[in-house]
Structure formats: C-alpha cells, structure tokens
C-alpha cells in the first residue's frame, strides 16, 4: 500500500504511444499438442519476449508494478485454468524492490473442453496486458489467438518450450506449512524433508500475496527437527484478513511453492502433546455441564440410581460400555472430519448437525426416548422402540449406545479448553489427532466411569424407591425440549415447511404406537405409514426453501474494507449457528442485553453475525484463521488509537457475560 502512489506515478507519466510504436515486449503463444479432444485438456504457453534492460512483473510485483493479465474470449464449452508463473527475479530501485521477469519468461495455462463439445475446432482470442519497466514504466498490450482442431488423434508439439517453462517454475509441494506474525517479524514454519535441509540455509522468500514480508528484508533460517523456520521482517499488511498464503522458497538451484495456513496468536502458542491431552480431558469434563448434554446425562442418572444396588462387576461393565461408546463415537466423527478436510472440504467440529437428515433422525430418537420415559410404550422388539431399546436401561448395550447418543448431542457445544485441543488435533497427523479426540471423549465419560468404579462415590446417589417412576417421567421433558430445539434447527436449515414434515413424522409415530396396541397383527400398516412419511419428510426437509435470518450478515470483504487504514470503525464479529446452544444462551443472556446494545451504539461498533447453521466455506475459513473448528467465536476489532494504529483483534471467551463484553469493547 505504501508504494501505490509510486506505481500510479510511474504508470501515468509513461508514454502510451511507445507501447504500440516501439514495444519493449511481445507475446508468442504455443500449444502442447497438435489437437485437443472433447472432454480433454492441453497446456498453452504464453511467452514474453522482453528486450534487454527491461522487465515485467510477477503475480506479487513487490513494492510497485502490475502483474500481467490475460483476457480470453472463451467459446461455450471451453475453460482455462489460472496462469502459472515462473519463479521471479528481484529488481532493485532504492528504496524499492520489485519482483518480476526478464528475458523470455514463459507462463502456462491449461485449456479444457467439455465432454459434449461438438465443434470441429477451438478458436481462442484474447488480449494480454502488462507493465514493462526500466527507468520508466510503459503499459503495453497485445492481441493473441490460437486455433486447434478437435480430434482424438493428436501428438505432442513444442516440447522444448514446455520443458523450459517447467524448469523455470517453482515445484509445488505439499509440505506442512504455517505462518504467523510475531512482533515485527513473519515466521514461516515448513516441514522440509531432511535431505533438503542444507538447501534451506540461504534462500529468497517470495509471498504470492503483497504486503506480508518486507521486500528488503533478509531471510534467516533455523532448523529444528524436520521443521525449517524462516524469519523475515513483516510488511504493513493486516494479516488477520488472510487465512492462507502461498510462498515461493528459492534456493540456489531450486524453487518450491508451499501453501501456508495463518496461525492466530492463540493457536501459535506451542503446547506439548501432554499439555494438549490435558486440555482435551478438561474440555470433555466441562462438556458435561453444557445444556446440550444435560438431557442424555439426566437419562443416565436414572440408570445410575438403579445401578447403586447392583453388583460391582455389573456397574463396572456399564461404565466401560458407556465410556467405549463415547470414545469410539468421538474418534469416528473425528476420523470422518479429518478425511473430509484432507479431501479439501471446509468443515469443522459439529459438521454432522449441518445435515438436515442427521438433525431429523436425532430429533426423532429423542422424541421416541421421551415417549418411552413417559410410559406410553414399553421396550419390546417393535421397530418403533429401537431408539429407546438401545439407550434405556443399565446393561452394557444400552450404556454403549447412550454414550453414542451423548456424543451426538454434545457436538453442537464447544466448552472452554476444547478449541485449543481441537485446533491442535486437526493440524497434526491422523494418529495424534485421533488420540486428542479420544481424550476429549474420555473427559466426557469420566464422571459416570468414576461412579461405576469407585463405590464410595455412589453414596451421593439417592436410594431406589417408588419416587423413581415419577423421576423417570420428569426426565422425558428434557428429551422433548431437546427434540423441539432440533426441530427449530431444522427449520433454520431447510425452511419453515420442514417443521410440518417432521411434526407429521412425530404424529405418525404416535399413531403407530396407538395402532400397535390395538392390533399387533396389522402392525405392518403402521410401519408403512411411518416409512412413507419419514422418507417424504427427509427429502422435503432438504429441498424446501431456506428461511432468512434478520441480522447484519458477516461479509469478509466488507470487514477487510473496514479494517483498511482509511476506516476507523470498530467491529464485533459473532460466529454462531442455530444448533449451537452455547451460542443461543450467549445471545439471549449477554448480547441482547440493553446495556450491551447501548454500548455498541455509543461506541459506534458494527455488529456482524456469521450464521454457520448450514455449511459456509467463508465462515469455516474465518474460524480456522483463529485456530477454531467450531462455534461460538467472538472477535472484537477495536478502533484506531491516538497513533492511528488499530490494535490486534481480541478473542472473547466462549461463555459470555454482559460485563465481559462491556469490558472488552470499552477497553477496561
């Protein structure tokens, strides 16, 4: 940003007529094959021919300049990839340093045809724009074209051009990489194979995004185990606007391109593995107190009362089964999450509740369990009793599936300590990550496991008696309340019409229970009605119109503009989801309070709200920027201070009070 005026001055005082009458660079276009197949692809090379002493610019031009752009006129059924550029050179114009190309740099793109492309040939026309500089800068352009037959018979051509292009470009590698701003420096951590360590001691570092590293900065290298740590002076860009950035690491003979995730100040703290396991265990313990887990724990409390007079071995078997169910469920969900993220999906913790079908099934199961606790039907082989049969009782099977259910309803919540543990787990190897999630599950199961293995702790439980029938019926109401909440979540995901279908499903269940008591021989008719309404309801829930939320929506582009140096407005970002009870409690008990709303108005704070009820890639990336994989997340961007500098963003606790919000936004 600080050299934009230099670029504008160089651009507009140049001699446009020279760009046409006496060009300093010209363009040649080459194809890698003599023809292209329908449904196939070929490479295109765009070579710049730059006269001696002049240069053009890289994708990140450095302190000034403008990258080359290609404007293709694409026929229907034809697409081209992004431009791939050679490794840049440095050009010094004290005090500026620019990144660019000289000689004959070769850029490549991939041209692809749709499978049903029916024309006999492909005619591409376009215009290339670039800025070429020496002591002055001249904007130039040239029209280009390429014509290729469409045929299944083809052969490689212009191979020397494409071999030269390949050698000039950085090698894209999938090394585990992250970067973070520490004080006045940017630190890049790269997991480099050990046989390349010696190459990394003297490098040039080229970020593909402007403003991350000062162009004049030296790069220092430090090797710790298999990680090479590169340190350079940071530039004046606000890195909180980024989630990822690519860097070209140029050694003496080779260049490598890596993609690095931005680590927040919170996630960049280096914790030992044992410390993270402790975080996971404590987070699981606290999760027992979250409102989304309370209904299942209440149901299990009834089983604990029944277990108090049983044999010790029976109690231990129940505790082990419950713990196994929770830990296996946590590991299974984490495994799916890791696989999907490895495949490029942008998802986070609680992702399964972003699926309307999962929400519908879970709400139905809680409704069934509530009916059973009310005594409307008893455990039997009936299809409608499967949910209750799996989770009601105190044998090993019911304890195991109660643990599974506890995990499913726990995922909407994020307890303190969980964020750091989950963020760490998703950046490590699969083995380490699954161990962290297993410990999280162990923390959730630990209180019940303790009661079953330490007889002395069972003394805190009341003795069995006639009161248990009433207590059992009372426990049905939290189940019904949870089912109602999930119906509301489904409405946020799939629209108001989804409420009709899931309530119709509940009605069919009630009818089936009544019908089975009247005539068990005709039970199949009730089962058929349930199946038809259930399937119809699932599909209708997914396809029905989405409801709208009445709030200032999160807009990352708008946030970046506000955080730009020309704006002085403070911003409070609330990342929430309809299935996150912690989020809803915070909104109702803290964010909606009059004193908080008045403070927002008095301080001229823009309140932005991101809704993660359904999958949203932009919100997921924003969460990852702060080392989070779940909601809630509250971030406050304060206004500029007297020196014209904006302070670092503040991450608020996951459980809010009005005082916490007021102290944060008022700087107390």
N, C-alpha and C positions, 0 to 999 in steps of 0.2 A: 504493500500500500504506500509506503513512504516514497517510492520512486515512480508512482503513477504519473506525476507531473513531468518527470524526465521523459517517460515514454511518450506522453502526449506531445511534448515539445518536439522531440525528435521526429515524431510521425507527421506533424502538421507543417513543419518548416522544410520538410523534404521536397524533392522535385518530382511530382507525379508524372510529368511528361517523360522523365528518364526511364520510368518503369516500362514504357511501351517502346520508346525510340532507341534506348540503349540498355536493354535488360541486363541485370547483373546475375540473373539465374534463369534457367529454363527447365522444363519438365519433360521427361520421357516416361512412357507407360509400357509395361510388359506384362504378358500373361505367362503363367507357369505351364499351361497345356495348350494344345492346338485347338481344342474344342471343350465344351462343357456339357455334362449330362443333365437331363431333367432330374431333379432331386439330388443332384451332386453339387460339388463346390470346387473351385480352383483359387489359387492365390494370384493377386495382382501386385506388381511392384511399381511404385512411383519414385523415380529417381530425379533428384535435383542436381543440376549441373551449375555449380557456383564458381564464378571467376575467382582467381587468386586474390587474397586480401580481404574478401568479403565473407560474411557468414549469415546464416538464418538461425531460427530459434527452435529450441526443444519444447516439449509439452509444458514444462515449467521453465519459462525463459530466464528466471533469476531476478535480478534487480530491475530489469527493464526488458522490453521486447514483446513480441507477439508470436505465438506458435502458428505453424502452418495449418490451414483448414482446407478440406476438400468438400465441395458441394456437388454431390452427384444427382443427376436426374434419373431416378430409378424406374424402369418399367414395372408394371404389375407382375408380381411373382418373382422379383429379383431383390435380394438384400445384400448388404455388405457389412462386414464387421467394423469394429473400431480400428483406427490406424495404429499400427505397431511401429515404434520409432527406434532408431539406433541409439546406442549409448552416447550421451552428449560430450562435447568438449567445453572447457572453460575459456571465456574471453574476458580479459581484464581491462577495464576503463576506470581507473582510480577516481572515486572510491567504489565504483560499481563493478560487480562481477556478473556476467551473463552466461547462461547455458545454451549452447546451440550446436550448429553443424557447419562444416566447411567441406570443400572438395565436391564429392559426389555421394551424399547420403542417400540411402535407399529406404523408403518406407513401404510397408506391405499391408494389404487388406485381403480378407477372404470374401470372395463372391459366391453366393449360393442361389440356387434355383429351387423353386417349389417343385414337388414331385409331379404336379399336373401342368407344369409349364409346357405350352403347346407350340410356341413359335419356333421357326427354323433357325433363328439366330438371336443373339443378345446384342443390343446396341446400347452402349453406355456413353453418356455425355456428361461432362461436368466442368467445374471451374475450380482451380486451385488458387488460394490466396496465401501470400506470405510477406514477411517483412525481411528485407536484406539490408545489412548494415556494414559499414566500415567506419569512417569518421562521421558520416551522415547515414540516415536510415531512409530507405525507399520502399514504399508499399508496392508490390507487384502482383500480377495475376496472369493466369494463362488458361485458356480453354483446352480441355483434353477430351479424348474419346477413345473407345476401344470396341471392336466388333469381333464376336466369336460365334462360330456355328454351334448349334445344339446337336450333339451326336453322341452315340455310345462308343464310337471309335475315336480315340484320342491318344496323343503321345506327349511326353514331357518336352518342353522347349525352354529356352532362355535359362538353363540350369546354372550357368556361371553367375548370372545376375542374382538369382535367389540364394545361391551358396554364399555369395559376398554379403547379401543382406542378412542372412542368418548369423554369420560370423561377427557382424557389426552390432548385433543386438544383444542386450543382456539376457542371460539364461534365466528363465522363470523357474524358481524353486519353491517348494512348499515347506521351507524351514519354519519352525515355530518361532514367531517374532512378535514383539510388543514394543511400544514406545511410551514414554511418559515425560512430562515436563517436571524437572526438579530444580527449583530455584531459577537460575538464569540459563540452565542447560536443557537440552533434549537428550534423553538417554534411550538408545535403541538396543534391545536385548535380542540376540539372534542365536538360535541353536544351530551351530555350524558343524558339519562333520569334522572329526578330528584331523583328517588328512589335509584339510584346507586351512587349519588354524594359522599356519605361518603366512599364508597369503593375506590374512586379515589384519596384519600388524601395521600396514601402511596403505590406506585406502582413501578414495574420494567418495563422498556421500551425496547423492542427488535425490532429494524428495520429489516425487512427481507432482506434489501439491505445493503451491507457492506459500511462503511465509512461515514454514516450520523451522528451518535451520538458516542461520545467517550464512549468506553466500561466501563471506570472507573468513568464516570460522575454520580453524584446523580441527581435524577429527582425531581423537585419541582412541586407542583400542586396548581392551583389557580382557584376558581370557580367564574364565572361571569355570572349571569342569568342561562341559561341552558348549557353554554359552559364551559368545563373544559380545562384550559390552562396548558399544560405540557411544562416545560423548562428544557433543558439539554445542556451540552457543545457539540458543533459541532466538528466533526472529520475533516480530511483534504481533504475530497472529494469535488470536484466542483459540487455543487447541480444544476447548470444550465444545466447539462447533463441529468437531470431527469425531468419527467413530473408527475409521480406518485410514491408512495412508500407505502408499507404495513407495519404496526406496530402491534406488539402484546403487549397489555397492560395487565400486570399480576398483579392482586390484591392478597390479602391474600388467597382467596378461588377460585377465578375465573380468567379466562384469556379471553380477547376479541381481535379479529383481525379486524383492520379497514384499509381501503384504503384511503390515503390522497392525495389530489392534491397539487402540489407545487405552491405556490403563489410567483410571482415575486415581486421585490422591489416596482414596480409601483402599482401592484394590491393589495399589502399587506397594503397599506395606508388605514386607517379606515376612511371612509366618512360617514356622516349622510345620512339618506334617503332623506331628503330635499335637501341636497347638491348634491346628485346624480341626483335627478329630475331636478335641475338647470343645471347640466352638459348635461342631455338629451335634455332639451329645447334649450340650446345654440348650441349643436351639430346639432339639427334639423334646426335651423336658418341658420347656416353656410352651411348646405347641399344645401340650395337654390342657393348658389354660385358655386357649383360643376358643372363641364362641362356635367356630365351625366344627370343632371336635367334640363339643360338650354332649350332643345327643347320643353319639355312639358310646362315649365313656359312661353316660348315665345308664345305658342299657347294660354295659358290662359291670357296672356297680351292683346291679341286681344279681348277676351271676356270682359276684364276689361274696355277697351275703349268703347265697346258697352254698358256696364252697366252704364257708367258715367252719362247718361241722363235718366236712368230708375228710377222707384220708389224705395225709400229706402228699403221697405219691400222685393222687388224683389232681390235687391242686397244682403240683409242680408240672404235670403233663399239660394242664390247661394254660399255665403261664408260658411254658415253652412253645406251645402251639400258637398262642396269641402273638408272642414275640416273633416267631418264624413267619407268620402271616404278614406282619407289618414290615419286617426287614426284606422279605422276598418281594413284597409289593414296591417298596421304595427302590430296590435295586432294579426291578423290572421297568418301572417308569423311567428311572434314570438311564437305563440302557437304551430304551426307545428314544429318549430325548437326545442322547449322545449320537445315536445312529442318524437321526434326522438332521441334527446340526452338522454332522460330518458330511451329509449329503447336500448341504447348502441351505437347509431350511432355517428361517429366522424365527425360532420359537423359544420359549422359556418355561420356567417352573409353573405348573398348573395348566400346561398346554392342553391336557385332555378335556378340561372343562370348557375349552373353546369349541368343542364339537357338540352341536345340539343333540345328537343321538346319545352321547355319553351322559349329558345332563338329564335327558328324558329317562334313561334307564336308571340312573341313580335316584331321581325323584320318585320313580315308581317303586323302587326297592324300599326306600324309606317309608313310603305310604303303606306298603304291604306289612312292614315290620310294625308300624303303628297300629294297624288293624289287628294284628296278632296280639300285641300287648294289651289292647282293649278287650280282648277275649272274643272277637267276632268270629274267629275260626281258630282251630287248633292244628298243631303240627300233624301232618299226615303225608301220604305220597302224592297229594294233589299238586298239580303243576303250579297253581297259584301260591303254594306255600314254599316254593323253592327259596325265595329270599329270606323268609323267616327261618326255615329249616336249617339254612346254612349259618345263620348268625345268632339264633336264640338257643340258649342252653349253656351248659358248662362243660361239655365234653371237648375232646381235642379238636374235632372237626369244626364245631361251632366257634370255638375260640380262634382257630386259624382264620376262618372267614370273617369273624368280627375284626380281626387285625387288618384284613384286606379292606374291609369297609371303612375302618378308621383312617387308613392311608388315603383312600379316595376322597373322603370329605375333608381331610386335612390339607390337601394340596392347594385349595384356594387361599390358605393363610400363609403369611410369612412372619415368623417370630423373630425377635432380636437374636443376633448371632447367626441366624440361618443364611443371611445374604452373603456374608463373607465366605461361609463354608461352601455354599452352592456355587458362588462365583469362582472360587478356587477349584472346585471339583471339575467344572466344565472347561477348565483350561489345562488340565493335566491328562495323563494317559488314562485309558479306559479302566485299568486295574485300580489306580489310585482314586479316580473319580468315583467308582462304584463303592470302594471302601468308605469314602466320606458319606455317601448316601446311606450305606448300611448303618453307619454310626448314628446318623440322623434318625433312622428308624428305631435303632436300639434305644435312643433317648426317649422317643415317644412311648415305647413299650415298657420302659424301665419301672415306672411306679407300680403297674399291675404285676410285673415279674417279681418285684420286691415283696409284694403282699403274698404271693403264692409260695415263695421260697423261704421267707422269714416268718415263722408262725407268730412271733411276738407282735409283728405289725398288724396282724389280723384282729388284735384286741380292740382296735379303734373302730371296727365294724360292728353294727348292732346285731343282736341275735335274731335268728329267724322267728317268724310268728305270723299270725293272721294278717298283720299290717302289710305283708308283702304283696298280697293281691291288690290292695289299693295302690301301693307304691308302683307296682307293675303297670297299672292303668295310667298313673300320673306320667310315667316315662313315655307313654305314647304321644303326649302333647309336644315335647321337643322334636319327636320324629315328624309329626305333622307340620310343625313350624319350619323344619328344615326342608320338607317337601314343598311347602308354599314358597320359600325363598328360591328354591331351584326352579319352580315354575316361573317366577319373576325373571330369573336369569335367562331362561329360555325365551321369554318374551323380548328381552333386550337383544338376543341373538337372532331370532327368527321372526319377530314381529308379533303383534297382538293376536293374530289368528292362531298362533301356536298354542295360546292359552286354551282355546276352545278344544283343540285336538287332545291335549294332554289331560284336560279335565274330562273329556269324553272317554279317554283311556281309563281314568280312575273310576268313572261311572260303570264301565264295562267290567272292571274288577269287582266292584260291589255287586253288580248283577250276577256275576259268575259265582261269587260266594253264596249269595242267596239261592241261586238256582241249584247249586250242588247240594245244598241242604234239603231242598225239596225233592229232587230226583237225581240221584247219582247215576242212574242208568243212561240218562240223556246229557251227561256232563260234556260230551264232545261238542254239543251245540254251543254251549257257553264258551268252550275253548276256541271254537271257530270265530265267534263274535269278537273275543278278545284279540285273537291274532289279526283279524281284518282291520279292526280299529287301530291296533297298535302299529301295524305296518303303515297304514294310511297316515296315521298321526306323525310317524317318524319322517316320512317323505314330505309331508305338508309343512312340518316344522322347519325343514331345511330350505324349502323352496318359497315359503311365504315371504312377503315384503318385510324388509328390515325397518324397525322403528327408529326414529330420530331422537337425538339427545339435545336438550335445550341448554347448551353451555358454549362458552368460547372454546372452540376446538384447538387442540395442540397443532401447531403449524411450525415445523422445523425451520422453513425458510423465513417465516416472519420472526421467529426467535433469533435467528442469525442476524437479521437486519437490525433488530432492536439492540443486540449486543455489539453491533458495529460501533466504531468510535464516534459516529455522528449522533447517536442516541444516548439519552441519559435516563431512560425509564427502567425501573426495577420490575422484575418478573418473578412470579411464583408459579412453578410448574407442579401440577398434581397428576401423577400417573396412577390410574385406578382401573377397576373392572367391576362389572355387575356381580360377578361370582366371588369377589374378594370381600368377606365380611369385615375384616380389619379396615379396609378402605371405607366401607359404608359407615362403620362406627366412627371413624375419624371425621368424616364429613358431617355427620349428624351431631356429634358432641363437641367438635372443635371448629372446623372450617365454616360451619353455618352460623356460629355464634355472632351476635350483633356486634360485640366489641372487636372481633376479628374483622368482620366486614367493614366496620367503620375505619379501622386502622389501614386496611387496604386502600380505601378511598382517600384517606388523609395523606398517605404516603405515595399516592399515585402509582400503585402497583398493579400491573397487568396480571390477571389470574388466568392461566392457561391450563386446560384439562385434557389429558390424553385418555381415551377410552380403549382399553385393551380387552374388552369383553370378547370380541372376535379377534382373530389373528391380524396383527398390523405390523408389517415389517419395519416401518419407520419408528414405531414406538419400541419395538424389540431392540433395534439398534441403539436407540436413545438409552434404554435401560442398561445395555451392555457397556455403553460408554462410562457408566458409573459403577461397573462391576456387579450389576444386578441381573438376575434372571427371573424376577417376579415382582409383582406389585404388592403393597404400595411403594411408591418412590416420590419423595417431595424434595424439590430443589429450589433454592432461592438465589436469584441473581440480583445482588444489590446494585443500587445506583452508584454513579461515579463519586469518588471522594473529592476533596478540595484540590488535589493534584491532577484531576482529570483522569484518574485510573479507576477502572472497575475492579472491585475485589473479586477473589476467587468464589465460585459458587459454593453455597452451603447446603449440605445434605442433612435434612432433618430426620429425627428418629422415625421408626415405622409406626409407633404408637404416639399419637399427638395429644396435647392438651392446648387449650387456648393460650396459656402462658408461654408454652414453648414457641408457638407461632409468633406471638407478640414480641417476645424477647429476640427472636431471630430477625424479624423484619425491621425492628426498631434499633437493632444493634446494641442491645443491652447485655 
